[in-house]
Structure formats: structure tokens, C-alpha cells
Amino acid sequence: MEQSLAGKIALVTGAGRGIGRAIALAYGKAGAKVAVISRTPATVEAVAQEIRAAGGEAIGIACDVGQRDQVFAAVQQTVDRFGGLHIVVNNAQGFGTEAAPQPSTVFVACEDTNEDEWEYTFRTGATASLWFMKAAFPHMKQAGYGRIINFASSSGQIGFEGNTCYNTTKEAIRALSRTAAREWGQHGITVNIINPALETRAFDAWKSARPDFVEALKEKIPVRRLGDPERDAGPLAVFIAGEGAGYMTGQTFMLEGGMHTLP
């Protein structure tokens, strides 16, 4: 991969595994200095070491994205270490409740929605995305260059049944992204969204709960496979973060193999 992000500083949340890890590795290969963000110190350090072993520059920062002070501290630590911040990827998302976290969404009827789950899902999703964006904004504005990539889901777009908390926070993230895109474009900052259908740890948990549905899903995807984080998410995230995507903002990139072709 060419050094298309040389000189750029990136922060990726949920980067200890799955999509976040794939994007952090791709950014390192593309020449960016990377802050690897997740809750577990050993995990983030392992990914940061992967980047360094490949010739890149990275630090691991343990951060619970559901805690505002930790979010702002992670951004400041990144700036203190690398001297600025140009790219933020809001990939992390909590499931379940703070007291009883889950590896993926828990399907339940709308009328039975657990309000503790609602609060935790929203806080670690839309609210955490806002916190990182607010913390990063002054540094991106000063640099005259910013790329924010937020993760949402077509589940929210179509209102997939039994997924009230997740659907709501993901659509809130898209609304937040479009609003910031319109306000911040004048400062050289773009804000875009990726809606993925990729095989990850969270998806594996979902697959265990609904194996027949997941197998049938593959047959509905025109390319006849689920996406791979490194093969599919990494290159797209590198493109969106680069100079060549500077005229694209407020957009939802459907990284789903054509599963949904929504207007």
C-alpha cells in the first residue's frame, strides 16, 4: 500500500480487534501515525506493536469510550505524543448494559426495550462519537485538515426488527455526521459514515444466536460473501481518510457487498 497517509495522525476506536484493528493496521501501512484505542491495555498494545513491527508508528491507549473524561484524555494523549490529530474513526460500540455487557445486539421487542441497555448503547455509540468529534475538532481546524469516519448500520436504516437500541444509536450517528459535515466542511474537515456487513467478533456472536438467518443472508448479498475487515474495510477507510476524498462529506458508504441499495 502506498504511503497515502504519510504525515497524518489517526485515532481509531474499538481497534483491539475486528474492523478497528484492520483499519489501524491499514493506516499504519499507509504511513499514518496511529493511536490504537480500546478498553484493554494488553490488546491495544498488541495491535500497536503489530503496526510498529511492520515499520509504522503507533501507541496503544486504553480507553472506555463510554466515559467522557477518558475520551478527551485519549485525544489529548494522542496530540501530546504525535503533535496533532487529522483522522478519527469512531468504530467502538457497546452492547447490553454497563453492568452486563454483551458481545452483540440482544434481540427484543420494542415494547420490552431495557432502558439501561438503551442508555448504555447510546452512550457508547452516538454520544461517544460526539465526544471524540468535539475533542478532535480544534486540532483538525487548526491543521485545516480533518477526516472523521463514523460507523453506523443498515439495520438502523431499515429499522430491523428486535434491534431498537442499536438501530436508534446508529441512525443518530448518521444524523450527527451529516450535521457536522455541513458545519465543518469550511474548515477542511469531512465527516462520513461506513455501514458494514463484515465478519467480526460481534457478528460471530450474532451468527451463533441466529445461524439460519446469517446463512440465508449470504445468499442475498450480490457478491455472495460477507466482508473481511482487512480486505474490505481497511482500504476503504484509507481512501476516505486521504486527500482524494476531500470533496466527499456527509455520505454513507455501504460496505455490504450490495446487500442494500438504498436511495
N, C-alpha and C positions, 0 to 999 in steps of 0.2 A: 504493500500500500504506500502510495506517495505521501510525502510529508505535507499534506494539505493543511494541517492544523499547527504547523511549526510556529512557535511564538505565542500560542494561545494557552490559556489556563482554563481547565474544565473541572467541574464538580459533578459527580454522578451519585445519586442516592440509590439505596437498595442494591449496591454494587458488590455485595458479598457473594452473589450467585446469580444465575439466570440471565435475564435481559440486562440488568445493570452491570454485571460483570462483563458481559460481552461488549457492551458499549465502552466501558472503561478500558478494556484491552484494545479495542479498535482505536480509541482516542490516543492511547499511548503509542500505538504503531504509526498513527498519522502525525506524530510529533508534538502533541499537546502535553503539557504537564497536568497530571490528573490527581484530584483529591477523591479517594475512594471512600464513600460514606455508607455505613451500615451500623447496626446496633452492636455487633460482636467484634471486639478488638482483634482477636486472632484471625477472623475471617477477612476483615478489611486489610489487615497487614499481609495476609497470604496473597490477595489479589494485587496489592501494591507491589509485592515482591515479584509477582509474575511480570508486571509491566517493567520493573527495573531489570529483571533478568533478560528481557527482550531488547534492552537498550534504551528504554524510556525513563521518565522521571515521574515518581508518584509518591504520595503519602496516604496512609490509611487513617481515617478519623472515625472513632466510634461515636455514633450519634443516634439518639432516639428521635425520629422526625416528629413524633407526637408531643415533644417538649420544646416550647418556643425558645427558651434560653439556650438549649443545645443546638438548635438550628442556627441561630445567629452566631453562636460561638464557633460552629463548624465553618461558616463562611469567613469569619474573621481569621480563623487559624489558617485557612487556605490562602487568604490575601497576605497574611503575615509571612507565610512560608514562600510563596511564589511571586508576590508583588502585584497581584491584581486578580481579576476574575472576568472571563469572557463567555463562558458556556456553563449553563446549569441544566442538568437533566433530572427532572422530578419523576423518578420511576418507583420509589418506595410506596407501599400501600399496606396498611394493617387490616386484618380481618378479625372477626369475632369481637371480643371486648378486651379492654385493658387487663382485666382480671383473668380472663380466659381466652387468650388469643388463639386464632385458628390459622391453618396454613392456606386456606382459600375461603371463598364465599360459602355461607351456610344458607341453603335454600329454605325459605319460609314465606308463607302468605303475607301480603302487605298488611292485612289487619292484625297480624300477630307479630309485627316487627318489634324486636327488642330495642328499646330506646337507648340502652347502654351501648349496644352494637352500633346503632345509628351514630351516636356521638363519637365513638372511637374510630369508626370507619371514616367519618367526615373529617375528624381532626388529623388523622394520619394521611388523608388524601387531599381534599381541596384546601384545607386550612394549612397543612404543611407546605403545599405547593406555593400558597400565598406568602408564607413566612420566608421561604427560600428566595422567592422573587423580590420581596421587599428588601431583604438583606443584600441581595446581589445588585439591585438596581443602581445605587450610587456609583459602584465600581464600574459597571458597564457603561453608564452615562459618561463618566469621566474618560473612559477609554474610547468612546464613540463607536463601540462595537459590543454587541451582545447577542447571544443565541440562547433562548430558553426553549427547552423541549419538555413538554408535559405529557404524561401518559393517561389516556382515557380508555374507552372501550365501546365497541359497537353494541354491547349488552345494554349500555345506557341509552344509546341512540334509538334502539328498537323497543326498549322497555321490557327486556327479557323477564319472564315470569319468575317469581320467587327470589328476586335479586334486588329488593328495594334499596337497601343501604348502599350497596356497591354502585348500582345504576345512578343513584342520585348524586353521589360524590363525583363520579366520573363525568356526568353532564355538567356539574358545577365547575369542574376543572376546565371543560371546554369553554364555558361562558367566561370564566376568569381569563383564559388565554386570549380569547377574541377581544376582550375589553383592553387588556394590557397591550395587545398587538396594535390596536388603534391609537392608544395613548403614547406608546414608547417608540413607535417607528421613527419618529422625528429625531430620536437620539441614536439611530443606528442599531436599535435592538429589535430583533424579530422574536415572535413567540408562536410556536407551532405545537401541534399535537400529533402523537402517534397512537393509533388504535391497533393493537397487535392481536394476532392469533398464533401464538408461538408455544412450543412445548417447553415448559418451565416447571419448577418445583410446585408452584401454586396450581398450575394446570394439571400436573400429575395427581395432586390431591383431588382435584375436581373430577379427573378421569376415574379415580378409584370409586368416587361416590356415584358417578353416572357413566359407567363404561359403554353401555349400548348407545347412549346419546353421542358420546365422543367419537365412537367408531362410525356412526352414521354421519357425523359432522364432516369427516374427511371426504366422504363421497359427495358432499355438497360444495366442496371447495374446488373451483375450476382447475387449479394446478395439482389437485389430488394429493396434497400433503399438508401437514401442519408446519409452520415455520420453525426455523432453527435460529436461536438468538445470535450466534456468531456469524452464521452465513447470511442472515437476512436483516437483523436489527442493527448490527454494528455498522455495516456500510451505509445504511440509510441515515443513521444518526450522525455519521461523519459528514455526509453530504449536507444535511440540514444545518450543521454547525459551521460550515465553511463559507468562504467568500461567495461561491457560486449560487448560494441560496438566499442572498441578501435581499432579493426582490420578492420573496415568498414569506408571508406572515399571516397569522390568524387561520392557518389551514390545518385540516385534519388529514393526516396521511394514513390511509387504510392498509396496514401491513397484514393483510389477511388472505393473500392468495386469490383475491377476487370473490371471497365468500359473500361480502355485501357490496353492492354498487349503489350506494345511497346518493341521492342528489345533494 
